[in-house]
Structure formats: structure tokens, C-alpha cells
Amino acid sequence: MAKGARTFCYGYLGILLPLYLADLGLSAAGVGASVTLTLVGSAALTWAVRAPAERYGARAALSGLAALSLVAATLLLAARAPWVVVLAAMLGNVAVGAGETGPFLSIEQVVIARATDPARRTTILSLYNLLGYGAAALGAGAVALGAPRTLFAGFLAAALVQLVAYAGLGRVGIVRTGGGAPVRSTPRIRRLAALFSIDSFAGGFVLQSLIAYFLHERFDLGLDALGRVFLVAQLLTAASLLLAPRLARRFGLLPTMVVTHLISNVLLIAIAAAPAAWVAVSLLFGRQLLSQIDVPTRQAYVMAVVDDREREAAATTTTLWRTSAQAVTPLLTGWIMQTVALSAPFVLGGALKIVYDVLLYLTFKDVKPREV
């Protein structure tokens, strides 16, 4: 319930906020900087939530994050200046990409890992992400149905829903097997985090908010059209998650992650050369059908290659590095769009992501999950 309410709002806020900020007078560089600041806020929250989650459990950590979302929604409703809108997005951990990242995700995946049997973990994580993408798709479709203030009020209502949902969790996510204190970090976690940061740095060039801005500027697509585009894109992404468990069982977690992700990045690069809106949108749909299959498989792989007592460290460290790396590129993207070419970020992002795919496979091809 909490995941669905949250990501429904992310589905429309990721499209609405860059256009809303542009209407308030921000340039492409300003919009890029605002996305960077939003990701900086997400990274800071991911770092800050780890200690409370390890000490007090998931309920306390997630309830605190939901309370911040409530504050963020209130600010958005009262905002009349761009800097207030950006501050609210930072406090509310507003997702600016096609999928959720940040502190909620890092804690919830640990809860799921501890609550499920290893053999079913990829399936449960796929369903968890399926719910998120499905709700985000509906949110994207709803972006043109109300005025910004109405949509911001929906974000406030979703924060209240999360507070109620998390109140029923109890002290979950704190019981570890294997004994001992939580581990700060291990070489394996750091290697995973470093590689994931390459992928996220590249992903910062092509966040959903920036893709929406590209389609708006290049092909003059308005909110109605963008809402329909991202509705379909998110539905395709959600449907693809049903394939992840089957592919992982047949080919293994790592090969599934790498191959599907690599093909999607070839399609991403091709968007840069699209001569018409329908071509760009078709390539985007193809990319979305493949690009997120690695999400539940990656989450399951990370949870399976570390000890249980390392899971908070693995989840928050990899998420923190991913979000921090992704925060750098939107600022560059805005400048690149203005000074190089509007489509250049697609080439840069896709090429770097392919480098990540190759490095990930070469580094971890001989590392087997500890649980089977």
C-alpha cells in the first residue's frame, strides 16, 4: 500500500516538476540543477536513514521518511518560488527517474529479503517493483487530469497513507541472522557500489524528468501527450518485471541483469537520432521493456552475495552510491542540452551504461549467491 501510494505520486511529479519549474522561469540548465539537488537530497536521506533502521527497525525509519514527505507536500502546496519547489522535492525524495531510488527502497528491500524464502526472493522483489511501476504508470497518466495544486494535494494524501501503513509494520527489519554487530562495509559491497555508481551516473543523463523535457522541447509534446507516453512506458516496464524471475531461474541473476540491460542501452542511444516523435517514443518503449528487468535481479543478487548482518550496509551503501553518482549528471545534462545538442545525453548515457554492463559481468561472473 505504501509503495503504491508513493510511486503513484512519483509517476506524475517526475513529469510535472520540470515543466512546472520551467513555467516558473528556470532554463534547461536550471531544470538540470534542480534535478541534481533533488538527487542530492535523496542521497542524504539514504545515508541518514541507515543508523535508525539498524538500531530501531524499519517502522521507525520508514515512518520518519513518510513524515518528511508530508512536510514536502505542504511546501509544494504553499510554493510560489522555484527554490521552495526544489527544497520540497529534496525533502520528499521525489523520484525523477523511471524507477524509484533512495531511502524508502533501501530499507524496504531489506525487509523483503528477511521476510521471504531465498528461492522466492526474486519473484517477490519483482512483484514489489511491479507494483511500483504499475502505480507510477497510473500516476503518469493522471498528470494532465488536475492542476498542479491538486496533484500536490494528492502527494500529501499519499504521505498520510504511508504513515498509516508503516504503523502496522512492527519492529521488522532489525532481526539479523549470523550474530554480531552490523558491518560498516566490505570490499564486495564497495565493488558493487562502485559499479552501480557508473550505471547511475550514466542514468542521470536520461532521467524521466529530462526525457520529458527533451520530448517537450524537441517534438513539442505537451502534458497530455507526455502523460500518455509515460503511462505506456511505465506499463511496459511493469509488465517486463514478470519476466525477471523466469529469466533469472533459467540463466542466472547476473546474466539476466547484464544482457537485458545492454540491449536496452543500444535502444537508448538510438533515441538521439530519432527523426520524429513517434520514432523516439517507440524506441523509448522498447528500452523500457528491457531496461528495468535488472532491478529485482540486482536487488536479489545484492541480498544473496552478502551475509544477513551486512544487508543494511549493502542496501544503503549501494543505493547511496547510486543516488550520489546520479546526482552529478543532471546538472551536466542541462548544460550539454544547451551547448552541445539536445539529444547528446542519450548517446553519453547509453555508452556509459554499456561500459557498466561489461565491467559488472567481468567482475562478478565467478561470484555465486550464498543462498540457493
C-alpha positions in Angstrom: 0.0 0.0 0.0 2.8 2.4 1.0 4.8 1.6 -2.2 1.8 2.0 -4.5 0.7 5.4 -3.0 4.2 6.8 -3.1 5.1 5.7 -6.6 1.7 6.8 -8.0 2.7 10.4 -7.0 6.2 10.0 -8.3 4.7 9.0 -11.6 3.2 12.4 -12.1 5.6 14.5 -10.1 8.6 13.4 -12.2 6.8 14.8 -15.3 5.2 17.8 -13.7 8.0 19.3 -11.7 10.5 20.1 -14.6 7.7 21.7 -16.7 6.4 23.5 -13.6 9.8 24.8 -12.8 10.3 25.9 -16.4 7.0 27.8 -16.2 8.4 29.5 -13.1 11.2 30.8 -15.2 14.0 28.2 -15.0 16.2 27.5 -18.0 17.3 24.0 -19.2 20.4 24.4 -17.0 18.2 25.4 -14.1 16.0 22.4 -14.5 19.0 20.2 -14.7 20.4 21.8 -11.5 17.0 21.2 -9.7 17.1 17.5 -10.6 20.6 17.3 -9.3 19.6 18.9 -6.0 16.6 16.5 -5.7 19.0 13.6 -6.1 21.4 15.1 -3.5 18.5 15.2 -1.1 17.7 11.6 -1.8 21.4 10.6 -1.2 21.5 12.5 2.0 18.3 10.8 3.3 19.7 7.4 2.3 22.8 8.0 4.3 20.9 9.3 7.3 18.3 6.6 7.5 20.7 3.6 7.8 21.6 4.1 11.5 17.9 4.4 12.7 17.0 1.4 10.6 19.8 -0.7 12.1 19.0 0.4 15.6 15.3 0.8 15.8 14.0 -1.2 12.8 12.1 -0.5 9.6 9.0 1.0 11.1 10.8 4.0 12.8 12.9 4.7 9.7 10.1 4.5 7.2 7.7 6.4 9.3 10.2 9.3 9.7 10.7 9.3 5.9 6.9 9.4 5.4 6.7 12.4 7.8 9.2 14.2 5.7 7.1 13.6 2.6 4.2 15.2 4.4 6.3 18.3 5.1 7.4 18.3 1.4 3.8 18.1 0.1 2.8 21.0 2.4 5.7 23.1 1.0 4.6 22.3 -2.6 1.1 23.4 -1.9 2.4 26.7 -0.5 5.2 27.2 -3.0 5.4 30.3 -5.2 9.2 30.3 -5.8 11.4 27.8 -7.6 13.7 27.2 -4.7 10.8 26.2 -2.4 9.7 23.7 -5.0 13.2 22.2 -5.2 13.5 22.1 -1.4 10.2 20.2 -1.2 11.4 17.7 -3.9 14.6 17.1 -1.9 12.7 16.6 1.4 10.1 14.4 -0.2 12.7 12.2 -2.1 10.7 12.8 -5.3 11.7 10.2 -7.9 13.0 11.9 -11.1 13.7 8.7 -13.0 11.6 5.9 -14.4 12.1 3.9 -11.2 12.3 4.6 -7.5 15.6 5.0 -5.8 16.6 6.4 -2.4 15.9 5.6 1.3 12.5 4.0 1.1 13.8 1.5 -1.4 16.9 0.7 0.5 15.0 -0.2 3.7 12.1 -1.9 2.1 14.3 -4.3 0.1 16.0 -5.5 3.3 12.6 -6.1 4.9 11.6 -8.2 1.9 14.9 -10.1 1.9 14.4 -11.1 5.6 10.7 -11.9 5.2 10.9 -14.2 2.2 12.5 -17.6 1.4 15.6 -17.2 -0.8 14.0 -19.3 -3.6 11.1 -16.9 -3.9 13.1 -13.6 -3.3 13.5 -12.6 -6.9 9.8 -13.3 -7.5 8.7 -11.2 -4.5 11.1 -8.4 -5.4 9.7 -8.5 -9.0 6.1 -8.1 -7.7 7.3 -5.3 -5.3 8.8 -3.4 -8.2 5.8 -4.3 -10.5 3.5 -2.6 -8.0 5.7 0.4 -8.0 6.0 0.7 -11.8 2.3 0.0 -12.2 1.3 2.7 -9.8 3.8 5.1 -11.4 2.3 4.4 -14.8 -1.2 5.3 -13.5 0.4 8.4 -11.9 1.9 9.4 -15.2 -1.4 9.0 -16.9 -3.0 11.3 -14.3 -0.6 14.2 -14.8 -2.9 16.1 -17.0 -6.1 15.4 -15.1 -5.6 18.1 -12.5 -3.9 21.5 -11.8 -0.5 21.4 -10.1 -2.1 22.2 -6.7 -4.5 19.3 -7.0 -1.6 16.9 -7.8 0.4 18.3 -4.9 -2.6 17.6 -2.6 -2.5 14.0 -3.8 1.1 13.8 -2.8 0.1 15.0 0.7 -2.6 12.3 0.9 -0.1 9.6 -0.2 2.2 10.6 2.7 -0.7 10.1 5.1 -1.4 6.7 3.6 2.3 5.7 4.1 2.2 6.8 7.8 -0.8 4.6 8.4 0.8 1.6 6.5 4.1 1.8 8.3 2.5 2.0 11.7 1.5 -1.7 11.2 5.0 -3.0 10.4 6.2 -3.6 14.0 9.9 -3.9 14.7 10.7 -5.7 11.4 13.9 -5.4 9.5 16.0 -5.4 12.7 16.4 -9.2 13.4 19.6 -10.5 11.7 21.0 -14.0 11.5 24.6 -14.8 11.9 25.1 -12.6 15.0 27.5 -9.8 15.6 27.2 -6.0 15.0 26.2 -4.5 11.7 29.1 -4.4 9.2 30.1 -0.9 8.1 31.3 -2.1 4.7 33.2 -4.9 2.9 35.3 -5.0 -0.3 32.5 -6.8 -2.1 29.9 -4.2 -1.1 32.3 -1.4 -2.2 32.9 -3.1 -5.6 29.2 -3.5 -6.2 28.6 0.1 -5.1 31.3 1.4 -7.4 30.0 -0.4 -10.4 26.4 0.6 -9.7 27.5 4.2 -9.4 28.8 4.1 -13.0 25.3 2.9 -14.1 23.6 5.6 -12.1 26.0 8.3 -13.3 25.1 7.3 -16.8 21.4 7.1 -15.9 21.5 10.7 -14.7 21.7 11.8 -18.3 18.4 10.2 -19.2 16.2 10.5 -16.1 12.4 10.5 -16.8 12.2 14.2 -15.9 14.9 15.0 -18.5 13.4 12.7 -21.1 10.1 14.5 -20.7 11.9 17.8 -21.1 13.6 16.5 -24.3 10.4 15.3 -25.8 8.7 18.6 -24.9 11.5 20.7 -26.4 12.3 18.6 -29.5 8.9 17.5 -30.5 6.6 20.0 -28.7 4.8 17.3 -26.7 2.6 18.8 -24.0 1.5 17.4 -20.7 -1.4 15.4 -22.2 0.9 13.6 -24.7 3.7 13.2 -22.2 1.2 11.7 -19.7 0.1 9.1 -22.3 3.7 8.3 -23.3 4.9 7.7 -19.8 1.8 5.8 -18.9 2.5 3.2 -21.6 6.3 3.3 -20.8 5.7 2.5 -17.2 3.1 -0.2 -18.0 5.7 -1.9 -20.3 8.3 -1.6 -17.6 5.9 -3.2 -15.1 5.0 -6.0 -17.4 8.7 -6.7 -18.1 9.2 -7.4 -14.4 7.1 -10.5 -14.7 9.8 -11.9 -16.9 12.6 -11.3 -14.4 12.1 -14.4 -12.2 11.7 -16.7 -15.2 14.8 -15.4 -16.9 16.8 -15.5 -13.6 15.8 -19.1 -12.9 16.9 -20.1 -16.4 20.0 -18.0 -17.0 21.0 -16.9 -13.5 20.8 -13.5 -11.8 23.9 -11.9 -13.3 23.5 -12.9 -16.9 19.8 -11.7 -16.8 20.9 -8.4 -15.4 23.6 -7.8 -17.9 22.1 -9.0 -21.2 18.7 -7.3 -20.9 20.3 -4.0 -19.7 22.8 -4.0 -22.5 20.2 -4.3 -25.3 18.1 -1.6 -23.7 21.1 0.8 -23.8 21.5 0.3 -27.6 17.9 1.4 -28.0 18.6 4.4 -25.7 21.4 5.6 -27.9 19.2 5.3 -31.0 16.7 7.8 -29.5 19.2 10.5 -30.1 18.9 10.0 -33.9 15.1 9.7 -33.9 13.7 11.9 -36.8 10.1 12.1 -35.4 8.3 11.9 -32.2 6.7 8.5 -32.9 10.2 7.0 -33.6 11.6 8.4 -30.4 8.7 7.2 -28.4 8.8 3.7 -30.0 12.5 3.4 -29.1 11.7 4.6 -25.6 9.0 1.9 -25.3 11.5 -0.7 -26.4 14.0 0.5 -24.0 11.6 0.5 -21.1 10.5 -3.1 -21.9 14.1 -4.3 -21.1 15.9 -1.7 -19.0 14.4 -2.5 -15.6 14.5 -6.3 -15.7 17.8 -5.9 -13.9 16.1 -4.1 -10.9 14.7 -7.1 -9.0 17.5 -9.3 -10.2 20.1 -6.8 -9.0 18.3 -6.4 -5.6 18.1 -10.2 -5.2 21.8 -10.6 -6.2 23.0 -8.0 -3.7 21.0 -9.5 -0.9 22.3 -13.0 -1.8 26.0 -12.3 -2.1 26.4 -10.8 1.4 25.8 -12.1 4.9 22.4 -11.3 6.5 24.1 -8.9 9.0 25.5 -7.0 6.1 22.2 -6.3 4.4 21.5 -2.8 5.7 25.1 -1.9 4.8 24.8 -3.4 1.3 21.4 -1.9 0.6 22.1 1.6 1.9 25.7 1.8 0.6 24.8 0.7 -3.0 21.7 2.9 -3.0 23.7 5.9 -1.6 26.5 5.5 -4.2 23.9 5.1 -7.0 22.0 8.2 -6.0 25.1 10.3 -5.3 26.5 9.4 -8.7 23.2 10.1 -10.4 23.0 13.5 -8.8 26.1 14.8 -10.7 24.9 14.3 -14.2 21.6 16.2 -14.5 23.5 19.4 -13.9 25.8 18.4 -16.7 22.9 17.3 -18.8 21.2 20.7 -18.7 24.4 22.4 -19.8 25.0 19.7 -22.5 21.5 20.1 -23.9 22.0 23.9 -24.2 25.6 24.0 -25.6 26.2 20.6 -27.4 22.9 19.1 -28.6 19.5 18.4 -27.0 19.9 14.7 -27.8 23.6 14.3 -26.7 22.8 12.9 -23.3 21.2 9.8 -24.8 24.5 8.9 -26.5 26.6 9.6 -23.4 24.2 7.8 -21.1 23.8 4.8 -23.3 27.5 4.4 -24.0 28.5 4.6 -20.3 25.8 2.1 -19.3 27.2 -0.4 -21.8 30.6 0.0 -20.2 29.0 -0.7 -16.8 27.3 -3.9 -18.2 30.6 -5.3 -19.4 32.5 -4.4 -16.2 29.8 -5.8 -14.0 29.9 -9.2 -15.8 33.7 -9.4 -15.9 34.0 -8.5 -12.2 31.3 -10.8 -10.7 30.9 -13.7 -13.2 32.6 -16.0 -10.8 30.8 -14.8 -7.6 27.9 -17.1 -6.8 25.0 -16.2 -4.5 25.4 -17.6 -1.0 21.8 -18.7 -0.9 20.2 -21.1 -3.4 
